[in-house]
Amino acid sequence: MGRRVLITGLGTFWGSRVAQALEADPTVDVIVGLDRNEPTVPLERTEYVRSDESYSILARIVKAARIDTIVHTFLVVDSTQMRSRTIHEINVIGTMNLFAAASAPGSTVRNVVVKSSTIVYGAHPKDPVWFSEESRRAQPPRAMVERSLLEVEGYVRDFAVDNPHVNVAMLRFSNVLGPDITTPLAKALELPVVPSIFGFDPRVQFVHEADVVRAILFVLEGRVQGIYNVAGDGLLPWSEVAAICGKRTFPLPPLGLGLLAAPLTRLGLDLPPELLDLLRHGRGVDNRRLKQVGFDYHYTSAGTVADFVEALRIREVDGSSEAAYQYERDVEQFFRHSPAVVREAD
């Protein structure tokens, strides 16, 4: 029997792409994806199950489908996406239910991978140049998304200690850029002038969206355990990042940024507290631990920014091209199962 995998957040960017990658793996027999929203990419053999944010149905699915591997991709790391209460519901309550299902009597779960973020380290003037996986943040978290992720990490550690028979890996991803993903940092870099904070030129680090999926698959295939930072080599000053994008920076006042929230929102840019801290103080994480167990990055931080810029240029040139394919379950069911569809012989 091959692997039987459950993915949280199937309708999100990461859940859908992990599912696509696992569909190409012949050693995976079953893929079940949970989300409130349907996936928006074409999936051939992934079963979609509608679920609320707290995954209250998860225990029944794990038992019924005899799930042996859980990939927890649905942790909110961008506080602009939803209200604080919903972030807590998804990150904290959802993770509690996930581990309750994975540790239930008779559970078949033997592998758990959790996608976290380097946001847990914060950004502060007293920070080290490089955070190791054991480093502590310099000040208590201010934003709900930071507090919720730290709570999640506590649950991950407790579960790993209480269930030594389960391979548990937690990946802390740095700032993600790529051709397809949309983040507050990506939106900032797409503006005619890139916002910065007057008097600050922080050094920042990036990881390419392709390396994010590759890292998740790597720890799954190798049954790697432990906590790992995932980030491309190198730190870049924010002004240099803007220069690579062919943009100038526009310094915002270090105080009174709340007054600028509405104008910036109209431009399509939200600056949450965790991002403002990053634009003041930056953040670098030591990525050597994952390399030491065999993972190789395809992109450095600078290479990630360069690939992002190339994608922007292509979109500008090809702006009138057809819209990207949008997955619709009813349509896909028609093509798969309708007797009206003429199927060619192999």
Secondary structure as UniProt FT lines:
FT   STRAND          3..8
FT   TURN            10..11
FT   HELIX           13..23
FT   TURN            26..27
FT   STRAND          28..35
FT   STRAND          46..50
FT   TURN            53..54
FT   TURN            56..57
FT   HELIX           58..65
FT   STRAND          69..72
FT   TURN            79..80
FT   HELIX           84..88
FT   HELIX           89..93
FT   HELIX           94..102
FT   TURN            105..106
FT   STRAND          111..117
FT   HELIX           118..121
FT   TURN            125..126
FT   TURN            133..134
FT   HELIX           144..162
FT   TURN            164..165
FT   STRAND          167..173
FT   STRAND          175..177
FT   HELIX           184..190
FT   STRAND          193..197
FT   TURN            198..199
FT   STRAND          203..204
FT   STRAND          206..208
FT   HELIX           209..222
FT   STRAND          226..230
FT   STRAND          236..237
FT   HELIX           238..244
FT   TURN            245..246
FT   STRAND          248..252
FT   HELIX           257..260
FT   HELIX           261..266
FT   TURN            267..268
FT   HELIX           273..281
FT   HELIX           288..292
FT   TURN            293..294
FT   HELIX           301..317
FT   TURN            318..320
FT   HELIX           329..337
FT   TURN            339..340
//
